[in-house]
Amino acid sequence: MIIAIPSKGRAGFITTHKTFKTAILFVPESEVSQYSIYKNKLVGVPNNIKGITETRNWILKNNDCNVFFIDDDLKYAGYIKRTELKYKVKKIVDEDIYINEINKLFEIAYQLDSKIIGFFTVGNNLSNYSYNPFLFNGVCLGSCMGIVNDGTYYFDEDYEVKEDYELSLRNVFDKKQIVRSNILFMQHEHTQMKGGCRDDKRINKEKTAIKKLIKKYPGAIKTAKHRGTTFSIQFNL
């Protein structure tokens, strides 16, 4: 298993490497020298590979092991210690704890014939708690998403964005389960760093992707509302 951090145009600004010191940075070949300021292993992605969806597939096809993707803008991660009405964020910076949990999730995925694993993606509300430790029927987001890399599941390159939603829904419609841990979470910064959700064409790309999802997976999306820099999607699964 490898931990892959795809990145582009953010040399000097990424944050995920601070926790995941053994993760591999996958960056455009033309930017390898810029990213050499980091101690993480660097792999150059051919410059003709465009966009995050193609990049994710290139990483999968050029590695013969399972891949866990983490976005390059990790703010903090850990777990929630909660009481009935209050919660407290417990941050974890030990990479080995996450790697151990990721390997466990892959083992569960093998037992369930699942192809997708992941973590909860919000660390600041009461919906993250150990009473319901796993989600088996829903969506894993690409910001912290693992793929059983056996050549059967790749991202749909017709989707410039929401490729993680499409893959998760495909998994559900194929009558397979996902394995998402609700115990650990990863909180990313998607709005401050250039690129990503700050792409000035992002909203139109998301609108197009959501229309494709509704057509391809009828009845799966309950609502899709624009909030801030992205769309909040509710599912009917």
PyMOL commands that set and color helices and strands:
alter all, ss='L'
color gray80, all
select helices_A, chain A and resi 16-18+29-35+51-61+95-112+163-173+196-198+202-216
alter helices_A, ss='H'
color red, helices_A
select strands_A, chain A and resi 2-6+24-28+41-45+67-70+74-82+87-91+116-120+134-135+144-147+178-188+221-227+230-235
alter strands_A, ss='S'
color yellow, strands_A
deselect
rebuild
show_as cartoon
